[in-house]
Structure formats: structure tokens, C-alpha cells
Amino acid sequence: MEERTDRLPLSLTLASLRAADALLVIGSDDPAYTASKLIPYLLARRPCWR
């Protein structure tokens, strides 16, 4: 088995998020949960639903 870790550069990721009409934020009500993808969503300045 081979693991592929290809990732988009942050600038391309933000451009993709900005191109979206809206973003869906999926999370948890667990106090120990940290939404690691939240910062790029906020930087994209798009409407978010949770």
C-alpha cells in the first residue's frame, strides 16, 4: 500500500475556497475537538453554515 500526501499550496486552497458560493463547516460539540480547517475557511471570507 502506498500513501499519497499530495497537498495544494495555501494560495490555491484559499482561491478554491473563495470561488465557492458558501462553505460548510462540519464539527463536533465535544470540548476536546479542534477545528483545524477553520482558519482557511475564515481567511476565505465566504458565508459559512454550521
C-alpha positions in Angstrom: 0.0 0.0 0.0 1.2 3.5 -0.8 0.2 6.7 0.9 -0.1 9.8 -1.2 0.2 13.1 0.6 -0.1 15.5 -2.3 -1.5 18.8 -1.0 -2.5 22.0 -2.5 -0.5 25.2 -1.7 -2.3 27.5 0.7 -2.7 30.2 -2.0 -4.5 27.7 -4.3 -6.6 26.4 -1.4 -7.8 29.9 -0.5 -8.5 30.6 -4.1 -10.7 27.5 -4.3 -12.5 28.4 -1.1 -13.1 32.0 -2.3 -14.6 30.6 -5.6 -17.2 28.7 -3.6 -20.7 30.3 -3.1 -20.7 29.1 0.5 -18.7 26.8 2.8 -20.0 24.0 5.1 -18.2 23.8 8.4 -18.5 20.3 10.0 -17.5 20.0 13.6 -18.4 18.5 16.9 -19.8 19.6 20.3 -17.0 17.6 22.0 -15.0 20.1 24.1 -11.7 18.4 23.1 -12.5 18.9 19.3 -10.4 21.4 17.5 -11.5 22.5 14.0 -8.1 22.5 12.3 -9.6 23.6 8.9 -11.4 26.6 10.3 -8.7 29.2 9.8 -8.6 28.8 5.9 -12.4 29.0 5.9 -12.3 32.3 7.8 -9.5 33.6 5.6 -11.7 32.9 2.5 -14.3 35.3 3.8 -17.2 33.3 2.4 -20.6 32.6 4.1 -20.3 29.6 6.4 -23.0 27.3 7.7 -22.6 25.0 10.6 
